[in-house]
Structure formats: C-alpha cells, structure tokens
C-alpha cells in the first residue's frame, strides 16, 4: 500500500469507526495539529455525505428519472468540461472519497478517485436532487419492494399433481415470469382454494405484473380467511397501499409487523418512519 493509500485508509477507518480507542486518540490529536489532515478530513466527510445522499436518491427514483439525470450531467460536461479535468496535481494527491453502499453489499467501500472527479460527483448529485421524481408513495414502493424469494414454500409443500403445478408456478415467479405464473396460480386457486402458498404467490405475481389493484383484493381476501402467511401478505399489502396512496391502511399493517423479530420487522419499522415523515 502506498503512502497516499495508507493516509486515506486511516481517514476512512476513523470516519467509519474502525479504529480502536488508542488509535482514535492519536488521530484526533493529529487533527488538531495537522492543518492539511484536518482540511482533507472535513472535505472527505462532505463528499461521503453527498455520495450517501446520491445513493439514497438513486434507490428511490425510477429509471427514466436516472436517464434524465444522466443526460443533464453529460450536458454539463459539454458546457463546463473543466469540471471534469484531472490534472497532474490531482494525480499526485490521489485523494480518497468514501462511499456508503446501498441496500446490498458491504457496509462501506472505499474508492480512490482523483480529486477533480469530486466535481463530477457533486454535479451529478445536485442535478439528480432537482430532477422531478415520482410521487412519494411510488418512490417508497420502489425502494422497499422485492420479489419474495424463499425456498421454504417449496420444501413444506405436499405431493400430488396440484403441488407439482404449484412448484412450477413458484419457479416461474422466481424467474420473473409473472404472467405465466399468474395463469397457473389462477387455475390452481380456482380448484384448490385451500392452498395458502398458491394464493399468496398469486398476489405476488399480480404485483410483479404491475396489477396492484388485483393484488390488493387477493391479499385482503387471504388475510380475512387465513393467517398462515399473515406477515408476508401484510407486508406486501402494505406496499400495495403505499403505491396507491393509501398510507393510513399501510400504516396499520406496518405497525403490526414492527413487533416481529428479523428483517421483516426491521424493514417495517424503517418504512413506517419514512411514511411518518411524509405527513
């Protein structure tokens, strides 16, 4: 590791709390006496916060808006190319900027772009921040909606032709073939309404197709008749309500889910807080 890399690594370790107590004390003393270190530290803190904001924005806006933001960034590059120029001095300094990852991946990752590239990042952030986005409900839906991928729905199923059809439908759903899965599950539930998995995934397939109104009906009917997959159905129904602007109905479902241990309870708590901020 070069001297510049070690310098940046120490700063990253401090910012992200990866130093032990004695190392932190040494670093904090250096911050008080080393003007360059203090200046670089505060600059990198600002960059890290901006990049975090950028990632949060990207997670909550749709592809058409990102495309528009990208177009505006390129337009800015054409008008102000000096913002994107990397000089020899930049290469010599080789300053690091910290980036906080999105919902997937590690808690942090460290990248080492050249100093002048920060201008491009900040320009992109400012432009994306000002792009007209979808309504808040749609943004939250995009952020929190993920297809349900859980092998237990196959493992716990019994034998028989109806369950072979169920397995086929589930695999189609997991492959993103929502319309085909919908057809199979519709046939299955019409003759075997007692199969909870089929009803649950029929609602999920409707969501995958973008047919939110039908998904709402299916999940509501399911919750009135069964509680085998109450938590899963409640979570996805709450997302449907958020998507359609029925935040109060979503809030009631999410409140019930916050008491659950595990990822679902944590996600429900986070989503409920985001919903409360909208009002």
Buried (B, 14 or more C-beta within 10 A) or exposed (E): EEEBEEBBBBBBBBBBEEBEEEEBEEBEEBBEEEEEBEEBBEBBEEBBEBBBBBBEBBEBBEEEBBEBBEEBBEEBEEEEEEBBEEEEEBEEBBBBBBBBEEEEEEEBEBEEBBBBBBBBBBBBBBBBEEBEBBEBBBBBBBBBBEBBEEEEBBEEBEEEEBBEBBBBBBEBBBEEBBEBBBBBBBBBBEEBEEBBBBBBBBBBBBBBBEBBEBBBEBBBBBBEEBEEBBBBBBBBBBBBBBBBEBBEBBBEBBEBBBEBEEEBBEBBBBBBEBBEEEE
